[in-house]
Every structure is written in structure tokens, then in C-alpha cells.
């Protein structure tokens, strides 16, 4: 148990500062995240997420995921900052394309989104932290093509 705690602490100390939602990744900057989720009912989800800064306003990203229900998804997305990165508020829009595979059938998937964020570096105590923290609101709409039902598959 103790080696696991030390390993987790070491990984936390090695991690760089992460920004969320409407903050664009700096040019050439990379962010990767691996996640594993599991609940008491035995449901699970494994995901890989990545971002790459194309320039000061554009970020390219991907999301890969797999659930124990046999569903696999892949999404490639692009995010554009609508502001010049000045002032406390940040605004972005994003769009993406991908595919969803379930029960041997692959269907196209698309998404669009918008984000607003505000730095909290003017809040007492938070101004002592690097970047002072943030508040972000992200809205995303994912559209997946209709899958064939069992009657259509039998034809």
C-alpha cells in the first residue's frame, strides 16, 4: 500500500499545470490524460484524452473511449478561442468528428461546443496559487447517427 501512495504522490508532483475549457493550449504544448472509471454495478469506462496547441488561439484534440458494454468511440476535435487572451473572461467554440462502434456496427458521430471561463486570481487565497484557479462553463452537443435495429440487421 505504501509504494502505491508514494507512486501517486510522485506522479502528482511531476504533473504540470492544467487549464480547462476555454483556455487554449500554448503553441506546441501537449496535454494527455488517461482515465479509468468503475462503479459498484460492474460498469466501467476507459478513456484517453489529448490536446495539442496549434497556435495561440487553436487547439487540436482527441478522445478515445471504451466501455465494458462493448461501446468504443473516437473523436477528433478542434477548438478556437474567440478572444485575444486578455482580460478575465475567455470564450471558445469547438467542433469535432468521430465514430462510435457498438455491437459490430460503426456509425458517424459529430459534436459542437462553446465554452466560457473566468480566472479567479482576484479571489483572496486563490491569488497565491499559480493562475489562481478558474471557473468554466462548457456546453457540448454530440450527435450520433441512428443505429440499425435487430429487424434491419436480419434483412
trRosetta pair geometry for C-beta under 8 A, 3 or more apart (Angstrom, degrees):
i j d omega theta_ij theta_ji phi_ij phi_ji
1 4 5.8 -59 -159 33 36 113
1 5 6.7 34 149 -20 68 105
2 5 5.6 -52 -149 33 36 112
2 6 6.5 34 155 -15 67 104
3 6 5.7 -56 -148 40 35 110
3 7 6.1 38 154 -23 68 107
4 7 5.6 -53 -145 36 31 114
4 8 6.4 32 155 -18 64 105
5 8 5.9 -54 -149 36 30 110
5 9 6.4 29 153 -17 64 107
6 9 5.7 -55 -146 39 31 111
6 10 6.2 34 155 -21 66 106
7 10 5.8 -53 -148 35 29 112
7 11 6.5 29 154 -17 63 106
8 11 5.8 -55 -149 37 31 110
8 12 6.4 32 153 -20 65 106
9 12 5.7 -54 -148 35 32 112
9 13 6.4 29 155 -17 65 107
10 13 5.9 -58 -149 38 31 109
10 14 6.4 25 155 -16 65 110
11 14 5.8 -60 -145 39 31 109
11 15 6.6 45 154 -39 64 98
12 15 5.8 -43 -153 11 32 117
15 18 7.4 -32 165 -31 112 103
17 130 5.9 -97 -95 108 140 130
17 131 6.4 125 -172 -1 140 136
18 31 6.4 103 -125 -140 89 132
19 23 3.7 -74 151 87 132 144
19 25 7.7 176 57 -88 112 58
19 131 7.3 -126 -93 -164 97 164
19 134 7.2 57 -148 4 78 155
20 23 6.5 68 57 26 35 108
20 117 7.0 161 89 -109 84 142
20 134 6.4 -174 43 82 103 132
20 136 4.9 -137 107 4 113 158
20 138 8.0 -103 157 -41 100 128
21 90 7.6 133 109 94 98 121
21 92 7.3 170 156 36 71 125
21 115 4.2 179 -178 -167 99 140
21 116 7.8 -27 152 62 138 25
21 117 4.9 150 90 -61 125 125
21 134 7.9 -154 41 129 112 133
21 136 3.5 166 12 -169 151 142
21 137 7.5 85 -140 52 159 26
21 138 4.9 -141 -115 -66 108 109
22 81 6.9 102 -179 -116 81 83
22 90 3.8 159 117 119 122 109
22 91 6.0 -40 -147 -106 143 8
22 92 4.2 177 -131 1 79 108
22 115 4.0 -169 -61 112 89 113
22 116 6.2 15 -34 -129 149 11
22 117 4.0 -162 41 7 112 112
22 136 6.3 -177 10 -133 89 108
22 138 7.9 -168 -38 -87 79 86
23 90 5.9 11 -73 159 60 175
23 117 6.3 -70 -35 76 82 159
23 134 7.4 -84 -32 -111 130 172
24 53 6.5 97 155 -125 87 98
24 56 6.5 92 95 164 144 40
24 57 5.7 -129 -76 -140 168 23
24 58 6.9 41 -146 23 130 11
24 59 5.1 -168 -149 -37 75 110
24 79 7.0 -171 -107 106 80 110
24 81 4.8 -72 -41 -42 125 124
24 85 7.4 -76 30 -83 113 114
24 92 7.2 152 -63 -93 85 134
25 29 4.4 -151 171 83 93 113
25 30 7.5 65 -178 -83 142 17
25 31 6.1 -136 -108 -3 128 111
25 51 4.8 162 -44 138 147 118
25 52 6.6 -164 93 154 151 11
25 53 3.5 -136 109 -65 89 94
25 59 4.6 105 21 -115 97 116
26 29 4.1 85 59 -23 78 132
26 53 4.9 -5 86 -138 28 178
26 56 7.3 -4 -137 -109 57 58
27 53 4.9 -127 -92 126 18 114
27 54 7.0 -39 -122 114 72 23
27 55 5.1 11 -94 -126 106 36
27 56 6.2 -34 -41 -53 101 57
28 52 7.9 -26 -145 -171 20 82
28 53 5.9 -33 30 72 28 103
29 51 7.7 -4 109 112 89 99
29 52 7.4 165 84 -152 51 42
29 53 4.1 46 41 3 87 129
30 50 7.2 -20 -167 -166 87 98
30 51 7.0 159 -154 84 42 62
30 52 5.6 -4 -103 -103 74 72
30 53 7.7 -113 -58 8 41 83
31 50 6.7 162 87 -153 58 50
31 51 4.4 10 50 47 102 105
32 48 7.5 -18 -166 -170 92 86
32 49 7.2 152 -157 85 45 57
32 50 4.9 -6 -105 -104 73 89
32 51 8.0 -152 -66 26 43 64
33 47 7.9 5 109 110 91 97
33 48 7.5 160 86 -156 54 43
33 49 4.5 -10 60 60 100 104
33 50 7.4 -173 23 -73 66 48
34 47 7.3 169 -155 91 43 56
34 48 5.5 -10 -106 -105 73 73
34 49 7.8 -168 -74 24 31 72
35 45 7.7 3 111 109 101 91
35 46 7.2 172 91 -153 59 42
35 47 4.7 -1 56 57 99 97
35 48 8.0 -171 23 -74 69 33
35 49 7.4 23 -1 0 108 110
36 44 7.3 -11 -173 -169 79 104
36 45 7.6 169 -152 87 39 52
36 46 5.3 -2 -107 -108 74 78
36 47 7.9 -169 -71 25 37 66
37 44 6.3 163 89 -153 60 55
37 45 4.6 3 53 53 108 92
37 46 7.8 -160 25 -71 67 38
37 47 7.9 21 0 3 102 104
38 42 7.7 -27 -165 -148 91 25
38 43 7.2 165 -148 87 48 50
38 44 4.5 -7 -100 -103 79 93
39 42 7.4 -41 76 23 71 20
39 43 5.0 8 38 54 108 94
39 44 7.7 -159 14 -73 66 52
42 68 7.1 -104 145 95 80 159
43 67 7.3 -15 -172 -168 85 106
43 68 6.3 -167 -149 47 43 116
43 69 7.3 1 -135 -41 90 100
44 67 6.7 159 88 -155 54 60
44 68 4.5 70 46 -23 91 118
45 65 6.3 -5 -174 -169 98 109
45 66 7.3 164 -152 85 55 41
45 67 4.8 -22 -99 -100 78 81
45 68 7.7 -99 -63 -4 45 77
46 65 6.8 162 85 -151 50 59
46 66 5.2 -9 57 59 96 89
46 67 7.9 179 19 -83 66 35
47 63 6.7 -18 -166 -168 110 87
47 64 6.7 157 -154 86 58 54
47 65 4.3 -12 -102 -101 88 90
47 66 7.8 180 -76 22 51 57
48 62 7.9 0 110 109 89 99
48 63 7.5 159 84 -155 54 41
48 64 4.5 0 55 56 98 104
48 65 7.6 -164 25 -70 60 52
49 61 7.3 2 -176 -177 78 113
49 62 7.3 -177 -148 91 42 56
49 63 5.3 0 -108 -109 79 76
49 64 7.9 -156 -68 29 43 64
50 61 6.1 176 94 -150 54 71
50 62 5.2 7 54 50 96 89
51 59 5.5 -9 -167 -180 106 118
51 60 7.3 144 -158 80 54 43
51 61 4.4 -23 -101 -96 67 104
52 59 7.0 152 74 -161 40 68
52 60 5.0 -21 62 65 95 93
52 61 7.1 172 17 -81 67 52
53 56 8.0 32 -177 -86 114 24
53 58 7.7 118 -165 88 54 57
53 59 5.7 -36 -103 -106 54 80
54 58 4.1 -36 61 98 121 106
54 59 6.6 -166 8 -95 87 23
54 60 5.6 81 -45 -15 110 101
55 58 5.2 42 42 36 86 96
56 81 7.7 -71 130 38 67 140
56 85 6.7 -84 169 -21 108 146
57 80 6.1 26 147 -159 97 66
57 81 4.2 -119 -148 44 77 103
57 85 7.8 -126 -87 -36 77 108
58 78 6.8 -16 -164 -170 97 95
58 79 7.1 153 -153 81 48 56
58 80 5.7 -11 -100 -103 76 69
58 81 7.5 -116 -58 9 38 82
59 78 7.4 156 83 -158 50 49
59 79 4.5 -8 59 57 98 106
60 76 7.6 -8 -175 -175 91 88
60 77 7.5 163 -158 89 48 48
60 78 5.6 -18 -106 -104 68 73
60 79 7.9 -162 -74 22 25 74
61 76 7.5 166 92 -157 46 47
61 77 5.1 -16 66 64 92 91
61 78 7.7 172 23 -83 73 28
61 79 6.9 26 3 -6 116 109
61 96 8.0 -52 74 -97 89 127
62 74 7.3 -16 -170 -169 102 79
62 75 6.6 159 -156 86 55 57
62 76 5.2 -19 -102 -103 86 63
62 77 7.3 165 -87 19 34 73
63 73 7.3 -5 113 112 97 103
63 74 7.4 167 88 -152 59 36
63 75 4.5 3 52 53 98 105
63 77 7.4 23 -1 0 100 115
63 98 7.7 -45 63 -86 89 160
64 73 7.3 174 -151 91 38 59
64 74 5.3 2 -108 -108 76 76
64 75 7.9 -163 -68 26 41 65
65 71 8.0 -2 113 114 97 88
65 72 7.0 174 93 -151 55 47
65 73 4.9 2 56 53 97 95
65 74 7.9 -171 25 -71 64 43
66 71 7.2 168 -149 89 47 52
66 72 4.8 -5 -103 -105 83 81
66 73 7.8 -172 -72 21 45 63
67 70 7.2 -35 84 29 81 26
67 71 4.7 12 40 53 110 95
67 72 7.9 -152 21 -70 66 44
69 102 7.9 -7 120 -135 96 103
70 102 6.3 98 110 -146 90 64
70 103 6.5 74 120 -63 133 54
71 100 6.8 -13 -168 -172 96 96
71 101 7.1 157 -155 83 48 55
71 102 4.7 -5 -107 -95 81 97
72 100 7.5 158 84 -158 48 49
72 101 4.6 -8 60 58 96 105
72 102 7.8 -179 26 -68 61 55
73 98 6.4 57 178 139 84 134
73 99 7.2 -172 -145 94 57 47
73 100 4.9 -12 -103 -107 90 74
73 101 7.4 -169 -75 21 43 69
73 109 6.8 -3 -148 18 106 165
74 98 5.0 -166 99 -159 57 107
74 99 5.7 9 53 50 94 81
75 96 5.1 44 177 152 102 135
75 97 7.3 173 -148 94 66 23
75 98 3.5 -73 -97 -45 55 151
75 109 6.6 -72 -91 98 96 121
75 111 6.6 19 -152 9 136 128
76 96 6.0 177 89 -154 40 92
76 97 6.2 -14 59 63 88 70
76 98 6.1 150 11 -78 63 86
77 94 5.6 34 171 173 118 114
77 95 6.6 180 -149 96 81 32
77 96 3.0 -43 -94 -84 87 119
77 97 7.9 155 -84 15 57 45
77 111 6.6 -37 -99 70 122 116
78 94 6.5 176 89 -150 44 74
78 95 6.0 -9 56 60 88 77
78 96 6.9 163 13 -82 59 68
79 92 5.3 21 180 170 102 133
79 93 7.4 174 -150 90 62 35
79 94 4.1 -26 -99 -95 76 106
79 113 8.0 -34 -106 73 96 110
79 115 7.9 3 -150 17 124 127
80 92 6.3 161 81 -155 41 82
80 93 5.7 -12 58 60 93 80
80 94 7.2 167 15 -85 65 53
81 84 7.9 132 127 -83 121 15
81 85 6.7 20 160 -58 156 84
81 90 6.9 -57 -140 -166 104 95
81 91 7.3 107 -164 80 61 54
81 92 5.1 -47 -101 -95 48 93
82 91 4.3 -45 54 100 117 103
82 92 6.1 -173 -4 -96 86 32
82 93 6.5 69 -50 -7 112 92
83 86 7.0 -133 157 39 108 64
83 87 7.3 -93 178 50 143 110
83 89 7.1 144 -52 103 165 79
83 90 6.0 -133 41 -133 131 50
83 91 5.4 101 -23 35 104 88
85 90 7.3 21 -112 -109 51 101
88 118 5.2 30 147 -155 96 85
88 119 5.3 -122 -149 44 74 89
88 122 7.5 -40 -105 -5 135 123
89 116 6.8 -25 -164 -167 98 90
89 117 7.2 146 -158 81 51 47
89 118 5.3 -24 -98 -95 63 84
90 115 7.5 -10 112 116 94 98
90 116 7.1 150 81 -160 59 42
90 117 4.4 -11 57 60 107 96
90 118 7.3 -170 17 -73 77 37
90 119 8.0 79 -15 -31 108 84
91 114 7.7 -14 -168 -173 83 91
91 115 7.1 164 -152 88 39 60
91 116 5.7 -6 -102 -104 72 71
92 114 7.0 170 90 -153 54 48
92 115 4.7 2 54 52 97 102
93 112 7.5 -11 -178 -174 92 89
93 113 7.0 161 -161 89 50 53
93 114 5.3 -18 -106 -101 69 75
93 115 7.9 -170 -78 19 28 72
94 111 7.6 -4 114 115 99 99
94 112 6.8 165 90 -157 59 46
94 113 4.4 -5 56 58 103 98
94 114 7.5 -168 19 -71 75 32
94 115 7.4 36 -8 -7 112 106
94 140 7.7 -26 71 -109 118 97
95 110 7.7 -16 -172 -175 84 93
95 111 7.0 166 -156 91 41 61
95 112 5.0 -7 -105 -106 74 77
95 113 7.7 -171 -70 22 37 69
96 110 6.8 162 88 -159 58 51
96 111 4.5 2 54 54 102 99
96 112 7.7 -172 21 -73 69 40
97 108 7.3 -30 -166 -167 92 100
97 109 7.2 139 -167 85 47 59
97 110 5.4 -17 -107 -106 65 76
97 111 8.0 -160 -70 22 28 70
98 108 7.6 139 87 -163 38 57
98 109 4.6 -28 77 70 85 106
98 110 7.5 165 28 -82 68 33
98 111 7.7 10 15 -2 109 103
99 106 5.4 8 177 -174 124 100
99 107 6.8 157 -155 79 74 34
99 108 5.9 -51 -101 -110 72 41
99 109 5.9 165 -102 13 15 96
100 106 7.2 160 81 -151 41 54
100 107 5.5 -19 61 62 91 86
100 108 8.0 36 18 126 80 7
100 109 5.0 87 -22 -46 99 130
100 144 5.4 -3 12 -137 147 124
101 104 7.6 -7 -176 -131 93 8
101 105 7.0 171 -149 85 58 39
101 106 4.7 -20 -96 -96 86 78
101 107 8.0 163 -85 18 39 63
102 105 6.1 -23 69 60 65 87
102 107 7.9 -25 25 13 95 105
102 147 6.6 -49 66 -103 118 156
103 147 7.9 91 49 -179 115 143
105 147 5.7 113 102 -147 144 104
105 148 6.4 -158 -122 30 157 97
107 144 6.1 78 106 179 122 86
107 145 4.1 -142 -180 64 114 105
107 146 7.5 -153 -145 68 153 21
107 147 5.7 -111 -34 -84 146 77
108 144 7.7 175 97 -148 46 52
108 145 5.1 66 53 -16 76 124
109 142 6.4 -3 -176 -174 106 98
109 143 6.9 162 -157 85 57 51
109 144 4.8 -14 -107 -103 91 76
109 145 7.3 -111 -71 1 51 77
110 142 7.4 164 87 -154 41 53
110 143 5.0 -10 61 58 88 101
111 140 5.8 4 -174 -176 118 101
111 141 6.4 164 -150 84 66 50
111 142 4.6 -23 -95 -100 100 68
111 143 7.1 176 -81 16 46 70
112 140 7.4 173 89 -150 34 60
112 141 5.6 -6 57 55 79 98
113 138 6.5 6 -179 -176 126 87
113 139 6.0 171 -152 91 76 54
113 140 3.9 -20 -96 -102 117 75
113 141 7.0 178 -78 17 63 63
114 138 7.8 172 89 -151 42 49
114 139 5.4 -1 56 57 83 101
115 136 6.3 -6 -170 -171 108 103
115 137 6.8 164 -152 85 59 53
115 138 4.7 -11 -104 -105 97 74
115 139 7.4 -174 -78 23 50 64
116 136 7.1 166 88 -152 47 57
116 137 5.0 1 57 54 92 99
117 134 5.6 11 -177 175 111 122
117 135 6.6 166 -152 87 64 50
117 136 4.0 -14 -101 -103 99 84
117 137 7.4 -173 -75 22 54 59
118 134 6.7 161 82 -158 40 76
118 135 5.2 -7 57 58 90 97
118 136 7.9 -179 21 -77 56 49
119 122 7.8 93 111 -3 89 83
119 131 6.8 -112 -139 179 111 77
119 132 6.0 71 174 73 95 115
119 133 7.6 125 -164 86 59 48
119 134 5.4 -46 -109 -102 47 87
120 123 4.6 -12 172 4 94 123
120 126 5.0 -27 121 129 104 158
120 132 5.3 -153 87 135 62 99
120 133 4.4 -33 60 88 119 95
120 134 5.8 -171 2 -93 92 26
120 135 6.1 89 -51 -18 114 91
121 126 6.5 -132 -114 119 32 97
121 127 5.2 83 -179 -110 64 73
121 131 6.6 -107 -72 170 113 34
121 132 2.8 160 -96 15 66 161
121 133 7.4 163 -66 42 55 64
122 127 6.5 40 -112 -75 15 116
122 132 7.4 67 -6 172 36 158
123 126 4.2 33 78 33 103 126
123 127 6.7 177 67 -34 48 84
123 132 6.9 139 40 177 86 111
123 133 7.3 -44 47 59 128 121
124 127 6.7 -41 -121 12 27 108
125 128 6.2 -49 -168 16 36 112
126 129 5.7 -48 -166 25 53 113
126 132 4.6 76 140 -168 92 77
126 133 4.7 -70 -157 20 123 121
127 132 5.2 2 -100 -110 43 118
128 132 8.0 103 34 -103 33 74
129 132 5.5 135 69 -100 90 30
129 133 6.1 58 74 -32 141 84
131 134 7.1 -33 146 -39 110 101
148 152 4.0 -123 -166 90 103 129
148 153 5.3 127 121 -57 124 81
149 152 5.4 95 53 11 65 102
149 153 7.3 -127 103 -6 34 93
150 153 5.6 -57 -148 36 34 113
150 154 6.6 37 155 -25 66 103
151 154 5.9 -53 -152 29 32 112
151 155 7.3 40 150 -29 60 98
152 155 5.9 -44 -159 16 39 115
